[in-house]
Amino acid sequence: MARISRLMLKSEEGIYHVMSRTALDGFVLGDVEKDYLFGLIKRFSGIFFSEIFGYCIMGNHFHLLVKMEAPKGSNRLLTA
């Protein structure tokens, strides 16, 4: 059963535990895929006003500890 989504604070910075798991059987992430995913995480953290405090990439899922920051020159986070 899926977990209920948690709210993201729109008016202040927050720290979040992010986790994603594959729907495929087995361990689908090899060393090349893990390196590629790590590169994406680094690149997107700069684009989306976030700082990665920690991460763990395994064969079938990953965990991130992410601080969401307000955009420079603004006191609010972007809203979707």
DSSP file (Angstrom, degrees, kcal/mol; ACC not computed):
  #  RESIDUE AA STRUCTURE BP1 BP2  ACC     N-H-->O    O-->H-N    N-H-->O    O-->H-N    TCO  KAPPA ALPHA  PHI   PSI    X-CA   Y-CA   Z-CA
    1    1 A M              0   0    0      0, 0.0     2,-0.1     0, 0.0     0, 0.0   0.000 360.0 360.0 360.0 135.2    0.0    0.0    0.0
    2    2 A A        -     0   0    0      1,-0.1     2,-0.2     3,-0.0     3,-0.0  -0.371 360.0-117.7 -72.1 147.8    1.3    3.4   -1.0
    3    3 A R        -     0   0    0      1,-0.1     2,-0.2    -2,-0.1    -1,-0.1  -0.578  32.2-103.4 -82.7 148.2    2.2    5.9    1.7
    4    4 A I        -     0   0    0     -2,-0.2    -1,-0.1     1,-0.1     2,-0.0  -0.529  43.3-107.0 -70.6 134.7    0.3    9.3    1.9
    5    5 A S        -     0   0    0     -2,-0.2     2,-0.2     1,-0.1    -1,-0.1  -0.316  31.8-130.1 -62.9 143.8    2.4   12.1    0.5
    6    6 A R        -     0   0    0      1,-0.1     2,-0.1    -3,-0.1    -1,-0.1  -0.640  24.8-103.7 -93.7 155.2    3.8   14.6    3.0
    7    7 A L        -     0   0    0     -2,-0.2     2,-0.5     1,-0.0    -1,-0.1  -0.469  24.2-138.9 -77.5 147.7    3.4   18.3    2.7
    8    8 A M        -     0   0    0     -2,-0.1     2,-0.4     8,-0.0    -1,-0.0  -0.929  22.7-120.4-105.4 130.1    6.3   20.5    1.6
    9    9 A L        -     0   0    0     -2,-0.5     3,-0.1     1,-0.2     5,-0.1  -0.550  25.1-169.4 -70.5 124.5    6.7   23.8    3.5
   10   10 A K  S    S+     0   0    0     -2,-0.4    67,-1.8     1,-0.2    -1,-0.2   0.681  78.3  48.4 -90.5 -19.0    6.3   26.6    0.9
   11   11 A S  S    S+     0   0    0     65,-0.2     2,-0.3     2,-0.1    -1,-0.2   0.471 113.7  28.7-105.1  -1.0    7.4   29.5    3.1
   12   12 A E  S    S-     0   0    0     -3,-0.1     2,-0.1    57,-0.0    65,-0.1  -0.958  86.7 -83.8-150.9 168.0   10.6   28.2    4.7
   13   13 A E        -     0   0    0     -2,-0.3     2,-0.3    54,-0.0    56,-0.2  -0.395  46.3-176.7 -71.8 152.2   13.5   25.8    4.2
   14   14 A G  E     -A   68   0A   0     54,-1.3    54,-2.9    -2,-0.1     2,-0.4  -0.985  24.2-132.1-148.4 157.6   13.0   22.2    5.1
   15   15 A I  E     -A   67   0A   0     -2,-0.3     2,-0.3    52,-0.2    52,-0.2  -0.953  29.5-173.1-114.1 131.5   15.0   18.9    5.2
   16   16 A Y  E     -A   66   0A   0     50,-3.2    50,-2.7    -2,-0.4     2,-0.6  -0.933  26.4-136.9-129.5 145.3   13.4   15.8    3.6
   17   17 A H  E     -A   65   0A   0     -2,-0.3     2,-0.4    48,-0.2    48,-0.2  -0.917  29.7-167.7 -96.4 117.9   14.2   12.1    3.4
   18   18 A V  E     +A   64   0A   0     46,-2.7    46,-2.7    -2,-0.6     2,-0.4  -0.908   9.0 176.0-112.0 134.4   13.5   11.1   -0.2
   19   19 A M  E     -A   63   0A   0     -2,-0.4     2,-0.4    44,-0.2    44,-0.2  -0.999   7.5-179.1-139.5 139.5   13.3    7.4   -1.3
   20   20 A S  E     -A   62   0A   0     42,-1.8    42,-2.1    -2,-0.4     2,-0.4  -0.999   5.0-169.6-139.6 137.4   12.5    5.7   -4.6
   21   21 A R  E     -A   61   0A   0     -2,-0.4    40,-0.2    40,-0.2     2,-0.1  -0.951  23.8-116.4-127.3 144.5   12.4    2.0   -5.4
   22   22 A T        -     0   0    0     38,-2.6    38,-0.0    -2,-0.4    -2,-0.0  -0.394   8.6-141.7 -75.6 156.9   12.1    0.3   -8.7
   23   23 A A  S    S+     0   0    0     -2,-0.1     2,-0.2     2,-0.1    -1,-0.1   0.431  74.4  98.8 -92.8  -2.5    9.0   -1.8   -9.6
   24   24 A L  S    S-     0   0    0     36,-0.1     2,-0.2     1,-0.1     4,-0.1  -0.512  79.8-108.9 -86.3 153.4   11.3   -4.4  -11.4
   25   25 A D  S    S+     0   0    0     -2,-0.2    -1,-0.1     2,-0.1    -2,-0.1  -0.516  78.7   8.1 -76.3 147.5   12.5   -7.6   -9.8
   26   26 A G  S    S-     0   0    0     -2,-0.2     2,-0.8     1,-0.1    -2,-0.1  -0.280 108.3 -42.8  84.1-167.4   16.1   -8.0   -8.8
   27   27 A F        +     0   0    0      1,-0.1    33,-0.2    -2,-0.1    -1,-0.1  -0.864  55.2 170.4-106.8  99.8   18.9   -5.4   -8.7
   28   28 A V        +     0   0    0     -2,-0.8     2,-0.8    31,-0.6    32,-0.2   0.596  54.0  83.4 -90.1 -12.3   18.6   -3.3  -11.9
   29   29 A L        +     0   0    0     30,-2.7     2,-0.1     4,-0.1    32,-0.1  -0.830  57.2 178.2 -99.1 109.5   21.1   -0.6  -11.0
   30   30 A G     >  -     0   0    0     -2,-0.8     4,-2.3     1,-0.0     5,-0.2  -0.233  50.6 -80.8 -90.8-171.9   24.7   -1.6  -11.8
   31   31 A D  H  > S+     0   0    0      1,-0.2     4,-2.2     2,-0.2     5,-0.2   0.881 129.7  49.9 -61.6 -40.3   27.8    0.5  -11.3
   32   32 A V  H  > S+     0   0    0      2,-0.2     4,-2.1     1,-0.2    -1,-0.2   0.925 112.8  46.2 -65.5 -44.9   27.3    2.5  -14.5
   33   33 A E  H  > S+     0   0    0      2,-0.2     4,-2.6     1,-0.2    -2,-0.2   0.871 111.5  52.1 -66.7 -37.1   23.6    3.2  -13.7
   34   34 A K  H  X S+     0   0    0     -4,-2.3     4,-2.4     2,-0.2    -1,-0.2   0.912 109.9  48.8 -65.2 -42.4   24.5    4.2  -10.1
   35   35 A D  H  X S+     0   0    0     -4,-2.2     4,-2.0     2,-0.2    -2,-0.2   0.898 112.1  49.0 -63.1 -40.7   27.2    6.7  -11.4
   36   36 A Y  H  X S+     0   0    0     -4,-2.1     4,-2.2     2,-0.2    -2,-0.2   0.925 111.4  48.9 -64.7 -45.2   24.7    8.1  -13.9
   37   37 A L  H  X S+     0   0    0     -4,-2.6     4,-2.5     1,-0.2    -2,-0.2   0.907 109.8  52.1 -61.4 -42.5   22.1    8.6  -11.2
   38   38 A F  H  X S+     0   0    0     -4,-2.4     4,-2.3     1,-0.2    -1,-0.2   0.898 108.4  51.6 -61.2 -40.6   24.6   10.2   -8.9
   39   39 A G  H  X S+     0   0    0     -4,-2.0     4,-2.4     2,-0.2    -1,-0.2   0.899 109.9  49.3 -62.0 -41.1   25.5   12.7  -11.7
   40   40 A L  H  X S+     0   0    0     -4,-2.2     4,-2.9     2,-0.2     5,-0.3   0.918 109.5  51.5 -63.4 -43.6   21.8   13.5  -12.2
   41   41 A I  H  X S+     0   0    0     -4,-2.5     4,-1.7     1,-0.2    -2,-0.2   0.927 111.8  46.9 -60.4 -45.5   21.3   14.1   -8.5
   42   42 A K  H  X S+     0   0    0     -4,-2.3     4,-0.9     2,-0.2    -1,-0.2   0.921 115.0  46.4 -61.7 -44.7   24.4   16.5   -8.4
   43   43 A R  H >X S+     0   0    0     -4,-2.4     4,-1.0     1,-0.2     3,-0.6   0.929 115.0  44.7 -66.2 -45.9   23.3   18.4  -11.5
   44   44 A F  H 3X S+     0   0    0     -4,-2.9     4,-2.5     1,-0.2    -1,-0.2   0.747 100.7  68.3 -73.8 -23.3   19.6   18.8  -10.5
   45   45 A S  H 3<>S+     0   0    0     -4,-1.7     5,-2.4    -5,-0.3    -1,-0.2   0.865 103.6  45.6 -64.6 -32.9   20.4   19.8   -6.9
   46   46 A G  H X<5S+     0   0    0     -4,-0.9     3,-0.7    -3,-0.6    -1,-0.2   0.844 114.1  48.1 -74.8 -34.3   21.9   23.1   -8.3
   47   47 A I  H 3<5S+     0   0    0     -4,-1.0    -2,-0.2     1,-0.2    -1,-0.2   0.873 114.1  44.8 -73.0 -37.8   19.0   23.7  -10.6
   48   48 A F  T 3<5S-     0   0    0     -4,-2.5    -1,-0.2     2,-0.1    21,-0.2  -0.037 111.7-108.7-105.0  31.0   16.2   23.1   -8.0
   49   49 A F  T < 5S+     0   0    0     -3,-0.7    20,-3.2     1,-0.2     2,-0.3   0.894  73.8 130.8  50.4  54.4   17.6   25.0   -5.1
   50   50 A S  E   < -B   68   0A   0     -5,-2.4     2,-0.4    18,-0.2    18,-0.2  -0.947  47.7-148.2-136.3 157.5   18.5   22.0   -3.0
   51   51 A E  E     -B   67   0A   0     16,-2.2    16,-2.8    -2,-0.3     2,-0.7  -0.996  17.1-138.5-126.0 128.5   21.5   20.8   -1.0
   52   52 A I  E     +B   66   0A   0     -2,-0.4    14,-0.2    14,-0.2     3,-0.1  -0.780  21.2 177.4 -89.4 115.9   22.2   17.0   -0.7
   53   53 A F  E     -     0   0A   0     12,-3.1     2,-0.3    -2,-0.7    -1,-0.2   0.801  67.9 -12.8 -85.3 -32.7   23.3   16.1    2.8
   54   54 A G  E     -B   65   0A   0     11,-1.1    11,-2.6     2,-0.0    -1,-0.3  -0.985  59.8-172.3-164.4 158.0   23.6   12.4    2.3
   55   55 A Y  E     -B   64   0A   0     -2,-0.3     2,-0.3     9,-0.2     9,-0.2  -0.987  10.0-165.3-153.2 158.4   22.7    9.7   -0.2
   56   56 A C  E     -B   63   0A   0      7,-2.2     7,-2.3    -2,-0.3     2,-0.6  -0.900   8.8-167.8-147.9 117.4   22.7    5.9   -0.6
   57   57 A I  E     +B   62   0A   0     -2,-0.3     5,-0.2     5,-0.2     2,-0.2  -0.935  14.6 175.4-111.4 118.3   22.3    4.3   -4.0
   58   58 A M        -     0   0    0      3,-2.9    -2,-0.0    -2,-0.6   -29,-0.0  -0.496  47.1 -87.2-111.9-177.5   21.6    0.6   -3.9
   59   59 A G  S    S+     0   0    0      1,-0.2   -30,-2.7    -2,-0.2   -31,-0.6   0.734 122.2  15.9 -66.7 -24.7   20.8   -2.0   -6.6
   60   60 A N  S    S+     0   0    0      1,-0.3   -38,-2.6   -33,-0.2     2,-0.3   0.385 129.2  13.5-133.1   3.5   17.0   -1.5   -6.6
   61   61 A H  E     -A   21   0A   0    -40,-0.2    -3,-2.9   -32,-0.1     2,-0.3  -0.983  56.9-144.6-165.0 170.7   16.4    1.8   -4.7
   62   62 A F  E     -AB  20  57A   0    -42,-2.1   -42,-1.8    -2,-0.3     2,-0.4  -0.967   3.8-150.6-142.2 159.6   18.0    5.0   -3.4
   63   63 A H  E     -AB  19  56A   0     -7,-2.3    -7,-2.2    -2,-0.3     2,-0.3  -0.975  12.2-172.6-127.8 143.0   17.7    7.4   -0.4
   64   64 A L  E     -AB  18  55A   0    -46,-2.7   -46,-2.7    -2,-0.4     2,-0.6  -0.987  18.6-152.6-131.9 145.3   18.5   11.1   -0.3
   65   65 A L  E     -AB  17  54A   0    -11,-2.6   -12,-3.1    -2,-0.3   -11,-1.1  -0.964  33.6-178.7-113.3 109.8   18.6   13.6    2.6
   66   66 A V  E     -AB  16  52A   0    -50,-2.7   -50,-3.2    -2,-0.6     2,-0.6  -0.904  26.3-153.5-122.0 134.1   17.8   16.9    0.9
   67   67 A K  E     -AB  15  51A   0    -16,-2.8   -16,-2.2    -2,-0.4     2,-0.5  -0.935  17.4-147.9-102.8 120.5   17.6   20.4    2.2
   68   68 A M  E     -AB  14  50A   0    -54,-2.9   -54,-1.3    -2,-0.6     2,-0.3  -0.784  19.9-163.5 -89.1 126.2   15.2   22.5    0.1
   69   69 A E        -     0   0    0    -20,-3.2     3,-0.1    -2,-0.5   -57,-0.0  -0.734  23.9-104.8-110.9 156.3   16.4   26.1    0.0
   70   70 A A        -     0   0    0     -2,-0.3     7,-0.2     7,-0.1     3,-0.1  -0.562  50.6 -97.5 -72.1 142.2   14.7   29.4   -1.0
   71   71 A P    >   -     0   0    0      0, 0.0     3,-1.8     0, 0.0     5,-0.2  -0.277  50.7 -88.3 -58.6 148.2   15.8   30.6   -4.4
   72   72 A K  T 3  S+     0   0    0      1,-0.3     3,-0.1    -3,-0.1   -23,-0.0  -0.341 115.7  20.4 -59.3 135.0   18.5   33.3   -4.2
   73   73 A G  T 3  S+     0   0    0      1,-0.2     2,-0.3    -3,-0.1    -1,-0.3   0.575 113.6  86.7  82.0   9.6   17.0   36.8   -4.0
   74   74 A S    <   -     0   0    0     -3,-1.8    -1,-0.2    -4,-0.1    -4,-0.1  -0.971  63.7-151.0-139.0 153.1   13.7   35.4   -2.7
   75   75 A N  S    S+     0   0    0     -2,-0.3     2,-0.3    -3,-0.1    -3,-0.1   0.222  79.9  66.4-106.0  14.2   12.2   34.5    0.6
   76   76 A R  S    S-     0   0    0     -5,-0.2   -65,-0.2    -7,-0.0     2,-0.2  -0.956  78.9-118.8-133.3 151.6    9.9   31.8   -0.8
   77   77 A L        -     0   0    0    -67,-1.8    -7,-0.1    -2,-0.3     2,-0.1  -0.528  44.4 -93.8 -79.7 154.9   10.3   28.5   -2.5
   78   78 A L        -     0   0    0     -2,-0.2     2,-0.4   -30,-0.1    -1,-0.1  -0.431  40.3-144.8 -65.4 143.1    9.0   28.0   -6.0
   79   79 A T              0   0    0     -2,-0.1    -1,-0.0     1,-0.1    -3,-0.0  -0.875 360.0 360.0-112.1 147.7    5.5   26.6   -6.1
   80   80 A A              0   0    0     -2,-0.4    -1,-0.1     0, 0.0    -2,-0.0   0.450 360.0 360.0 -83.4 360.0    4.2   24.2   -8.8
